Amino acid sequence: MNVFVNQKAQETAATHVAGLVEELALPAEGIAVAINNRIVRRPEWETTLLAEGDRLTVIRAVCGG
């Protein structure tokens, strides 16, 4: 299926958010994920299904000053 991750087209075999995070080798901690402008809480990653054309935003926490 094709989705968009941070505005870039991404082909994926993942069916849910957790699978996509794993497929993209994203860190398990320190990121937030939104699908179609709706934040998906981490406990919901395993049960939140992806659909063709979904637009995901992945934000990484950055420390600094």
MIDRENPA-507323 format. One record per residue: residue number from 1; residue in one letter; y negated, x, z negated of N, C-alpha, C, CB in turn. Coordinates in Angstrom, 2 decimals, padded with zeros to 5 digits. Glycine has a CB too. Layout:
BEGIN
+-----+------+---------+---------+---------+---------+---------+---------+---------+---------+---------+---------+---------+---------+
! seq ! type !  nnorth !   neast !     nup ! canorth !  caeast !    caup !  cnorth !   ceast !     cup ! cbnorth !  cbeast !    cbup !
+-----+------+---------+---------+---------+---------+---------+---------+---------+---------+---------+---------+---------+---------+
! NUM !    a !       Y !       X !       Z !       Y !       X !       Z !       Y !       X !       Z !       Y !       X !       Z !
...
+-----+------+---------+---------+---------+---------+---------+---------+---------+---------+---------+---------+---------+---------+
% end
This chain:
BEGIN
+-----+------+---------+---------+---------+---------+---------+---------+---------+---------+---------+---------+---------+---------+
! seq ! type !  nnorth !   neast !     nup ! canorth !  caeast !    caup !  cnorth !   ceast !     cup ! cbnorth !  cbeast !    cbup !
+-----+------+---------+---------+---------+---------+---------+---------+---------+---------+---------+---------+---------+---------+
!   1 !    m !  001.17 !  000.85 !  000.00 !  000.00 !  000.00 !  000.00 ! -001.23 !  000.90 !  000.00 !  000.00 ! -000.97 ! -001.22 !
!   2 !    n ! -002.32 !  000.36 !  000.48 ! -003.57 !  001.11 !  000.53 ! -004.57 !  000.53 ! -000.47 ! -004.16 !  001.09 !  001.95 !
!   3 !    v ! -005.14 !  001.42 ! -001.27 ! -006.18 !  001.06 ! -002.23 ! -007.31 !  002.08 ! -002.06 ! -005.64 !  001.04 ! -003.72 !
!   4 !    f ! -008.38 !  001.87 ! -002.78 ! -009.49 !  002.83 ! -002.78 ! -009.65 !  003.35 ! -004.20 ! -010.82 !  002.17 ! -002.26 !
!   5 !    v ! -009.70 !  004.67 ! -004.35 ! -009.91 !  005.29 ! -005.65 ! -011.21 !  006.06 ! -005.56 ! -008.69 !  006.23 ! -006.05 !
!   6 !    n ! -012.17 !  005.64 ! -006.35 ! -013.52 !  006.25 ! -006.32 ! -014.04 !  006.31 ! -004.88 ! -013.49 !  007.68 ! -006.94 !
!   7 !    q ! -013.90 !  005.22 ! -004.18 ! -014.42 !  004.99 ! -002.83 ! -013.69 !  005.77 ! -001.74 ! -015.86 !  005.33 ! -002.79 !
!   8 !    k ! -012.54 !  006.37 ! -002.07 ! -011.74 !  007.09 ! -001.07 ! -010.44 !  006.34 ! -000.85 ! -011.47 !  008.56 ! -001.51 !
!   9 !    a ! -010.05 !  006.16 !  000.41 ! -008.80 !  005.49 !  000.72 ! -007.63 !  006.30 !  000.17 ! -008.64 !  005.29 !  002.25 !
!  10 !    q ! -006.70 !  005.59 ! -000.43 ! -005.53 !  006.23 ! -001.04 ! -004.30 !  005.40 ! -000.74 ! -005.72 !  006.40 ! -002.59 !
!  11 !    e ! -003.30 !  006.00 ! -000.12 ! -002.04 !  005.31 !  000.09 ! -001.18 !  005.57 ! -001.13 ! -001.33 !  005.78 !  001.41 !
!  12 !    t ! -000.54 !  004.53 ! -001.66 !  000.25 !  004.68 ! -002.87 !  001.51 !  003.84 ! -002.82 ! -000.57 !  004.29 ! -004.08 !
!  13 !    a !  002.53 !  004.33 ! -003.51 !  003.76 !  003.57 ! -003.70 !  003.73 !  002.88 ! -005.05 !  005.00 !  004.48 ! -003.58 !
!  14 !    a !  002.72 !  003.16 ! -005.87 !  002.61 !  002.58 ! -007.21 !  002.35 !  001.08 ! -007.12 !  001.49 !  003.27 ! -008.02 !
!  15 !    t !  002.89 !  000.36 ! -008.08 !  002.69 ! -001.09 ! -008.11 !  001.80 ! -001.51 ! -009.27 !  004.02 ! -001.81 ! -008.20 !
!  16 !    h !  001.55 ! -000.59 ! -010.21 !  000.69 ! -000.90 ! -011.34 ! -000.19 !  000.31 ! -011.67 !  001.54 ! -001.31 ! -012.57 !
!  17 !    v ! -001.18 !  000.10 ! -012.51 ! -002.16 !  001.15 ! -012.82 ! -001.49 !  002.40 ! -013.38 ! -003.20 !  000.62 ! -013.82 !
!  18 !    a ! -000.57 !  002.23 ! -014.33 !  000.09 !  003.40 ! -014.93 !  000.79 !  004.25 ! -013.88 !  001.09 !  002.95 ! -016.00 !
!  19 !    g !  001.43 !  003.61 ! -012.94 !  002.11 !  004.34 ! -011.87 !  001.14 !  005.12 ! -011.00 !  002.90 !  003.38 ! -011.01 !
!  20 !    l !  000.00 !  004.54 ! -010.72 ! -001.00 !  005.23 ! -009.91 ! -001.58 !  006.42 ! -010.66 ! -002.12 !  004.27 ! -009.50 !
!  21 !    v ! -001.87 !  006.23 ! -011.95 ! -002.39 !  007.34 ! -012.77 ! -001.39 !  008.50 ! -012.75 ! -002.64 !  006.87 ! -014.23 !
!  22 !    e ! -000.12 !  008.18 ! -012.89 !  000.92 !  009.22 ! -012.86 !  001.01 !  009.85 ! -011.47 !  002.28 !  008.63 ! -013.26 !
!  23 !    e !  001.01 !  009.03 ! -010.45 !  001.12 !  009.53 ! -009.07 ! -000.02 !  010.48 ! -008.72 !  001.13 !  008.36 ! -008.08 !
!  24 !    l ! -001.22 !  010.18 ! -009.22 ! -002.38 !  011.03 ! -008.94 ! -002.50 !  012.20 ! -009.91 ! -003.65 !  010.20 ! -008.98 !
!  25 !    a ! -001.56 !  012.31 ! -010.83 ! -001.53 !  013.39 ! -011.84 ! -002.82 !  013.42 ! -012.65 ! -001.32 !  014.75 ! -011.15 !
!  26 !    l ! -003.32 !  012.23 ! -013.00 ! -004.51 !  012.15 ! -013.84 ! -004.10 !  012.34 ! -015.30 ! -005.23 !  010.79 ! -013.64 !
!  27 !    p ! -004.99 !  012.85 ! -016.12 ! -004.65 !  013.03 ! -017.53 ! -004.45 !  011.68 ! -018.21 ! -005.74 !  013.84 ! -018.25 !
!  28 !    a ! -003.54 !  011.63 ! -019.16 ! -003.26 !  010.38 ! -019.87 ! -004.39 !  010.01 ! -020.82 ! -001.95 !  010.49 ! -020.64 !
!  29 !    e ! -005.14 !  010.98 ! -021.26 ! -006.25 !  010.75 ! -022.20 ! -007.57 !  011.13 ! -021.53 ! -006.04 !  011.55 ! -023.52 !
!  30 !    g ! -008.63 !  010.53 ! -021.99 ! -009.96 !  010.92 ! -021.53 ! -010.40 !  010.30 ! -020.22 ! -010.00 !  012.37 ! -021.39 !
!  31 !    i ! -009.70 !  009.24 ! -019.77 ! -010.14 !  008.56 ! -018.56 ! -010.22 !  007.06 ! -018.81 ! -009.20 !  008.87 ! -017.37 !
!  32 !    a ! -011.03 !  006.41 ! -018.01 ! -011.11 !  004.95 ! -018.00 ! -010.86 !  004.50 ! -016.57 ! -012.51 !  004.43 ! -018.54 !
!  33 !    v ! -010.23 !  003.34 ! -016.43 ! -009.90 !  002.82 ! -015.10 ! -010.43 !  001.40 ! -014.98 ! -008.36 !  002.86 ! -014.84 !
!  34 !    a ! -011.08 !  001.13 ! -013.85 ! -011.53 ! -000.23 ! -013.54 ! -010.96 ! -000.61 ! -012.19 ! -013.11 ! -000.32 ! -013.54 !
!  35 !    i ! -010.57 ! -001.87 ! -012.06 ! -010.12 ! -002.41 ! -010.78 ! -011.09 ! -003.50 ! -010.38 ! -008.64 ! -002.95 ! -010.85 !
!  36 !    n ! -011.68 ! -003.34 ! -009.20 ! -012.63 ! -004.33 ! -008.69 ! -013.69 ! -004.65 ! -009.74 ! -011.89 ! -005.62 ! -008.26 !
!  37 !    n ! -014.23 ! -003.59 ! -010.34 ! -015.32 ! -003.66 ! -011.33 ! -014.92 ! -004.30 ! -012.65 ! -016.48 ! -004.42 ! -010.75 !
!  38 !    r ! -013.62 ! -004.35 ! -012.96 ! -013.16 ! -004.86 ! -014.26 ! -012.38 ! -003.77 ! -014.96 ! -012.30 ! -006.15 ! -014.09 !
!  39 !    i ! -012.86 ! -003.37 ! -016.16 ! -012.18 ! -002.33 ! -016.92 ! -010.78 ! -002.80 ! -017.28 ! -012.99 ! -001.97 ! -018.20 !
!  40 !    v ! -009.81 ! -001.91 ! -017.14 ! -008.43 ! -002.19 ! -017.54 ! -008.15 ! -001.35 ! -018.78 ! -007.40 ! -001.87 ! -016.37 !
!  41 !    r ! -007.89 ! -002.03 ! -019.88 ! -007.60 ! -001.32 ! -021.13 ! -006.29 ! -000.57 ! -021.01 ! -007.56 ! -002.30 ! -022.32 !
!  42 !    r ! -006.22 !  000.58 ! -021.64 ! -005.04 !  001.44 ! -021.54 ! -003.73 !  000.70 ! -021.87 ! -005.19 !  002.63 ! -022.46 !
!  43 !    p ! -003.68 ! -000.15 ! -022.90 ! -002.42 ! -000.87 ! -023.17 ! -001.99 ! -001.80 ! -022.03 ! -002.55 ! -001.67 ! -024.44 !
!  44 !    e ! -002.92 ! -002.13 ! -021.12 ! -002.63 ! -003.02 ! -020.00 ! -002.25 ! -002.28 ! -018.72 ! -003.82 ! -003.91 ! -019.74 !
!  45 !    w ! -002.29 ! -000.96 ! -018.73 ! -001.99 ! -000.19 ! -017.52 ! -000.60 ! -000.47 ! -016.98 ! -002.15 !  001.29 ! -017.80 !
!  46 !    e !  000.38 ! -000.61 ! -017.86 !  001.77 ! -000.83 ! -017.43 !  001.98 ! -002.21 ! -016.81 !  002.72 ! -000.66 ! -018.62 !
!  47 !    t !  001.13 ! -003.16 ! -017.17 !  001.34 ! -004.54 ! -016.71 !  000.31 ! -005.01 ! -015.69 !  001.33 ! -005.46 ! -017.90 !
!  48 !    t ! -000.70 ! -004.20 ! -015.41 ! -001.73 ! -004.58 ! -014.45 ! -001.29 ! -004.15 ! -013.06 ! -003.10 ! -003.95 ! -014.82 !
!  49 !    l ! -000.98 ! -005.14 ! -012.24 ! -000.47 ! -004.88 ! -010.89 ! -001.60 ! -004.53 ! -009.93 !  000.30 ! -006.09 ! -010.37 !
!  50 !    l ! -001.27 ! -003.70 ! -008.97 ! -002.19 ! -003.34 ! -007.90 ! -001.94 ! -004.24 ! -006.71 ! -002.04 ! -001.84 ! -007.51 !
!  51 !    a ! -002.99 ! -004.48 ! -005.93 ! -002.87 ! -005.28 ! -004.71 ! -003.51 ! -004.51 ! -003.56 ! -003.53 ! -006.68 ! -004.87 !
!  52 !    e ! -003.05 ! -004.77 ! -002.37 ! -003.60 ! -004.16 ! -001.16 ! -005.12 ! -004.30 ! -001.16 ! -002.99 ! -004.80 !  000.12 !
!  53 !    g ! -005.81 ! -003.18 ! -000.96 ! -007.27 ! -003.19 ! -000.85 ! -008.01 ! -003.14 ! -002.17 ! -007.68 ! -004.39 ! -000.13 !
!  54 !    d ! -007.30 ! -003.09 ! -003.31 ! -008.00 ! -002.98 ! -004.59 ! -008.91 ! -001.76 ! -004.59 ! -007.00 ! -002.89 ! -005.75 !
!  55 !    r ! -010.02 ! -001.90 ! -005.29 ! -010.97 ! -000.81 ! -005.43 ! -010.96 ! -000.36 ! -006.89 ! -012.42 ! -001.24 ! -004.98 !
!  56 !    l ! -010.46 !  000.86 ! -007.10 ! -010.36 !  001.41 ! -008.44 ! -011.44 !  002.45 ! -008.66 ! -008.97 !  002.01 ! -008.68 !
!  57 !    t ! -011.96 !  002.45 ! -009.87 ! -012.90 !  003.46 ! -010.29 ! -012.27 !  004.18 ! -011.46 ! -014.29 !  002.83 ! -010.67 !
!  58 !    v ! -012.16 !  005.50 ! -011.35 ! -011.61 !  006.33 ! -012.43 ! -012.75 !  007.18 ! -012.95 ! -010.40 !  007.21 ! -011.93 !
!  59 !    i ! -013.00 !  007.07 ! -014.25 ! -014.07 !  007.82 ! -014.89 ! -013.46 !  008.76 ! -015.90 ! -015.11 !  006.87 ! -015.56 !
!  60 !    r ! -013.84 !  010.02 ! -015.84 ! -013.34 !  011.02 ! -016.80 ! -014.43 !  011.30 ! -017.83 ! -012.91 !  012.33 ! -016.08 !
!  61 !    a ! -014.02 !  011.31 ! -019.09 ! -014.95 !  011.63 ! -020.17 ! -015.27 !  013.13 ! -020.11 ! -014.35 !  011.24 ! -021.57 !
!  62 !    v ! -016.54 !  013.44 ! -020.30 ! -016.97 !  014.84 ! -020.27 ! -017.78 !  015.11 ! -021.53 ! -017.82 !  015.15 ! -018.97 !
!  63 !    c ! -017.45 !  016.18 ! -022.18 ! -018.20 !  016.57 ! -023.38 ! -019.18 !  017.66 ! -023.00 ! -017.25 !  017.05 ! -024.51 !
!  64 !    g ! -020.25 !  017.70 ! -023.68 ! -021.23 !  018.74 ! -023.41 ! -022.59 !  018.34 ! -023.91 ! -021.29 !  019.05 ! -021.94 !
!  65 !    g ! -023.53 !  019.17 ! -023.68 ! -024.84 !  018.83 ! -024.18 ! -025.94 !  019.48 ! -023.48 ! -024.93 !  019.14 ! -025.56 !
+-----+------+---------+---------+---------+---------+---------+---------+---------+---------+---------+---------+---------+---------+
% end
